[in-house]
């Protein structure tokens, strides 16, 4: 799990060269963009609500420890068990210990980026517990052995033909790719048996409400409720930043989350879990465990990167980003892709391992414009780039090229001298407005490089040959 400069470029180039993938990416992200714009346009005072939410998230992080302690106190009072995990290894141990204590052999999982982050499935399998993803997209990529491609839609890179082939192999039936209802019915039938057989349900959480010690799950499939109500034990793994102090704050969060993610006023299912089932409840788990995951998040508090913890994982920045829409999710080398992943992954998993991601951006600012919390992702990306320079993480050849460029641009006379010299050197290979370079050099990566203009703009302006505006 790395994404150096060369690894990102190699993976991105492969994605760009795949026309089927490009079509799927543009189709899916385009629909999300259109739906988001329409949903926010129908929300009264949407921009004011975003400003308020920004203030709520910033104020919450400023007193994060206090709000987490309030959450722990109220969740415990409601009958839940709260665990603190300093890192991914600690979180894995906690969940595996719970599973082994209850003799679990099968665990059903609702969609969770936090469990992807800590590689929980691999730890469960090593302990003899079979984890089954039950979100349809997550189940598809689990069958394919793929990581998520998108935060909200993890299987958008898979065609219905590929899904039909996997389902046919799984069932022994010849399932037609064009019969979507039949494919869905097969998934429902196979997953229903897993829901009924599982002794442990594992989920993430979209947010925690400190006021009542509640876990809030937002899904568009009924699997989330099956995972959290049918097994006798439910474990939720949640990043510590996902806490809302009050239900008023949670209402603001929910009003923006689905609209920003999929363009819905609310997702189809919004589930609130406050402790295990009580006497007289018809269903629900006997035990609820909540694992509060740090894994590097607390290190960001009070730093120039703290703002990234305001993210609510809506993926609006992925859908608008021109880089993600070409490179796709797998190029980022971790569960968090797009502009938010380009910041989160280096901060949580190590800048050296993910040195390519801060450069996976045009810095156009579109991600900041669509973020419901108005996170200044371009600022954070530039800060990471600066840190890479300070820590000498840029490849040697690129460092030398950038230093040479900086030296050439340091003074107007030096720049004029160098460009004049370049015109002389390039004259033998100039062909009209382009350079006639051997294709074997591949300097333009498939594009014809332009030559320098015969005269600079400054020369033309100084000579009076250009009309003043």
N, C-alpha and C positions, 0 to 999 in steps of 0.2 A: 504494500500500500504506500506508494510514493508517486510524486509528480514533479520530477525535476524539469528544467527547461526543455531538455531534449526529449524526455518521456512525454510531456504534454504535447509538444509539437508533433511528435510521431503519431500519437493517438489521434490528435485533432486532424492531421492530414489524412489518416485512414477514414475518419468519419466524413470528412468533406468529399472524399472520393467515392462515397457510397450514395448513389442517387436515391435508393429506396429509403435509407435513413434520413437523408436531407428532406425528402418529401414528408416523412412521418413527423420529423421535428417541426417543420414549418406549419404543418397542419394542426398539430396539437397545441403548440405555443400560440399560434395565431388565434385559435378558438378561445384559449384562456385569456388572451389580451383583450379580445373583443368583448367577452363576457364580463371581465373585470370593469372595463370602462363603462359598460351599460349599467352594471349593478351600482357602482359608485355614483353615477349620474342620477340615479333614482333615490339616493340616500340624502335626506335634507342635511345641509351644512356638513357635507362629508369632509371638506378641508379643515373646518374647525374641529371636527371630531378627531382627525389625524393629529392636529396640533395638541389636542388634549391628551390623546393616547401617548404621544411622544413625552409629554410632561409626566404622565403617570408612570411610564416605564423608567424614565430617568430617576424619578423620586423613589421608586421601588428599589432600584439597584443601589441607591445611596444608603438604604437601610435594609439591605438584603438579609443580613444575619437575623435581624429582629423579626422580619416577616417569616422567615423560615422557622424560627423558633415558635412563633405563634401558630404556624401551620402544624408543626409537630405536636404541639400541645393539644390543639383541637382535633387533629386526626386521631391521636392516641385516646382522647376522651370519647371519640366515636367508636372505638374498638379496633382501629387499625394498628399495625406495627410499622413504625418508621425506622428505616435504616439509613445510615450516612455512609456513602462510598467516596473515598478520596480520589480513586482512579478507576479505570476500567477493570483492572484485575480484582479490586475489592468488590466491585459490583457483580462481577461474574461469580466470585466465591459466595456472595450472599445468596444469589438466585439458585446456584447449584446446591448449596447447603439446604435451602428450603425444599427443593425438589427431592433431595435424597432423604431428608427427614420424613417426608410423606410418602416415600416409596414410589415416586412418580416415574413412569416409563414413557408417557406421551404428554406433550405440552402443546396447546394451541396458542398461536400468537396473533395479536392484532397488529396492524402496521405501526412500527416504532423506529424512528431514526436513531434514538438513543441506544437501542439494542443492536442496531447495525453498527453504530459507532464503537461499541465495546466488543464486537464479535461474539455476542452471547450464544448464537446458534452453535458455533464450533465448540464452545465450552460445554454446552448441554450434551452434544453428541459424544464428546470425550467422556462424559460422566454416565453414559448409557441412557440418556433421555432423548427421545426423538422430538425435535421441534417442528411444528407444521405451521407455516404461514397461512393465514386464512383470508387476508385481503386478497382479492382476485389478482391484482397486479403483482403483489409480493409473492403469491403462490406460483404464478407463472415464472417469475425470474428465479424462484427457488428450484423449480423443476428444471430450468435451463442452466442452473449453476451460475447465474449472473448476479452482480451487485445492482442496486437500484440505479436507474438512468435519470430519474427526475425525483425531486422531493415529494411531490404530490402524486405524480403518475409514474410509478417506478418501471412500468413495462411499455412505455410508449415507443420503444425501439423495436418491439416485436410485432410482426404482422399477424393477421388472423390465420394465414396459412401455416406459419410457424407454430402458433398456438394449437391449431387443429392437429398438426403432426405430433406434438407432444402429448396432447390428450388421447390421440389414437393409440400411441405407444403405451400409454398408461392403462388404458381400458381394454385394449385388444380389439376395439371397434374401429371401423373405417368412418371417421367423422368428417363431414364436408366442411370446408373452411367458410363457406357462405351461409351456413345455417347457424347464425349467432345464438338464437334462442336455445338450440340444442346444445351448443358448446357450454352455454351458461348453465343449462340444466344438469349437464354432466359434472361441472364444477360444484354445483350446489349439492348434488347427490353424494359426491365423494367427500366433500368437506363436512357435510352434516354428520357422517359417521365418525369423523374425527372429533367434532364438537362433543358428541355424546360419550366418546370413550376417554376423553382427556381428564386427567386429575389436576392439572395445573393450567391456568390461563395467564398469559403474559401480555402486557400492553405497555404502551408509553402513556403519555398524557399531553394534551394540548396546553393545559394550564392547571395550576393548583390554586385553590382559593383558601387563603390563610384564615379568613373569618370563620369558616366552618370546618376546615380540615378536609375539604372535598377535592376529588380528582375529577377533572372534566375531560371527556373524550369527544372528539368531533369526527364523525365518519360519514361516508355515503353508502356504506354497506352494513347490513345487519350483523356482520361478523364480530364487530366490536362488542356488541351486547352479548353475543353468544359466548365469547371468550371470557368476559368479565362476570357472567352470571351462572353459567352451567358448571364449570369445574368447582371443586370444593375449595380450591385455593386460588387466589388472584394476586399476582405480583405486577406492580406498575413501576417501570424504570423511567425516571424523569430528571432532566437537567435542572440544577438548582435555580437557574435564572427564570424558570417558567412559573413564577408565583405572582398572583394578583392579590393585593392586600384585602380587598373587599369584593362583594358581588357587584357593586356599581362599577368597579374597575374591570371585573370579568365581563360585564355586559358590553362595555366599550370594546374590549378585546374581541369578543365574539361577533360584534357588529361589523368589524373590519376583516376578521380572519377569512371567512368563506367568500366574502365579496372579492377580496384580494387574490384568493387562491383559485377559485373556480367560477366566480361570478354569481354565486348563489347568495340570497339574503342570509340564509343559514344552511349549513349542511343538513342532509336528510336526518341524521341522528346526532343529537347532542345529549350525551349521557353524563349524569352526575353521580359519582360514587362516593358515599360518605360512610366509611366503615363497612364491616361485614353485614350479612343479613341478620335481622332481628327476629325474635320470636313472633311467629305469625306471618312472616314474609313468605310468599310462595316460592321464591327462588333467590339466588344470590350465593356467594361463597361463604364458607364457614370462617375463612381467614382472609384478610386483606393485608398485603405487605406493600409498602411504598419505599422504593430505593431512591434516595436523593443523590444524584450523580454530580460530582464536582468535575473530575477529569480535566483539570486545568482552567476551569471557568473562574474560580476565585482569584487566580493569579492576575486576571485582567481587570479586576476591580481597582479603581483609582488610577488606572493607566490611560494612555491616549487611545487604547483599544476597548475600553469599557463599553462604549456605545454599541459594539456588535452584539452584546448580550441582550439588547432590546429586541432582537429578531424573534418573530413568532412562527418562522418556518412556513410562510404562506407560498413561497416560490414565485411571487410576482416578479422578482428581479431576474429569475431564470428566463421567464417567458418574454421579457423585453430585451434581454441582453443579446447584442449581435454576435458575441463570441460564443456563448452557450448554444445559440440557435444554429450555429455551424459545427462547433466542435462536439456537442453532445455531452452527456453526463459522465461517461466512462473515462473520458480524457482527464478528468480531475483526480482520478485515482483514489477516491474516498467517497463515503456516502453523501457528503455535502458538496454539491456542484454549483455552477453558476457564480455570480458575483459574491454571494454570501459564502459559498464554499471556498472561493479564492481567498477570503479573509479568515474564515473559521478554521479551515484545515491547517494552515501554517501556525496559527496561534495555539490550537489544541494538540496537534500531532507533531509539530516541529517545523520550523521555517526551512531548515536545511533539506528535509525530506520532501517538502512541497514548495521548493524555491521557484518553480515555474508558474505557480498559480497567481501571485500578485501581478504578473505580466500578462495574464490572460484577460485583458480588459483594454478597451479603447478609451476608457475614462470619459465616455460621452455623457455620463451623468444620468442616463435613463433609469438605472437601478435606484438611484436616490429619489427620483421623481415619483416612482410607483410604490416605493416602500411605505406600508401603512404607518410605520414608526419613524419615517423620514430619516433612516440611518444614512449617514454620509459615507457610503461605501467607497466612492472615489478617494476621499481623504484617507481612509483606512488603507486602501491599496497603495497609495503613494507613501504612507508611513512604512508599510512593509517593504516597499522597494528601497526606501532610504536605509532601512535596517539591513537589508541584504547587502547593500554597498558597504555599510559600516562593518559588517561581519565577513566581507569578502566571499560572498556566496554566489556572485555572478561568475559565469564561466570566463576563463582567462582571456580568450579571444574577444569576447564581447566587452570585457573591461578595457582592453587595449583600444578597441574601436571607439568606445565611448569617450575615453580619455583623449584620443586623437581628435575626435569631433569637438570636444570641449575646448581643446587648445586652439583649433582652427577658428572657432566661433568667438574666442575671447576678445578679439579686437577687430574693428572694421577694416583696418589696413591689412592685417594678416588674412582676413577672410577674402578680401579683394585679390590679394596676391595668390592665394591658393586656388580660388576659382578661375583666375586667369591662367594659371599653370595647368589646371585640369582641362580647360578648353583646348590648350595646345596638345596635351597628351591624348585626348579623346578624339581629336580631329581625324586620325587615320581610320578609326572604326565608326565614325559618325555616318549615318545613312538617313538623310532627311532629319526628322525629329527624333529618331531612335538610334540606339547603338547596335551595330551589327556584330554581335559577339558569338563565338562558337557555342552551339547548343550544349556541348559537353560540359561547359563550365556551370550551367544551370544557375547563373547568378540571379536571374529574374524569376526563378521558380515557375517557369512556364509563361511568364509575361515578358514583353519587350521593354527594355529599360529606356527611358528617355535620355537624350543627350542634353547638355547644358545649352541654354540659349546663346546665340552669338554675342549678345550684349546684355548686361545686367539691367535690371529695372532702375537702379540708382544712376547708371550712366545715361540711360534714356531720359530720366527726369532732369538730371543736371544739364543735359544738352538742350533742354527746352523742346524736345521732340514729342513730348507727351503734353496733352492739354490738361491744365489744372482743373479740378472738379468745380 
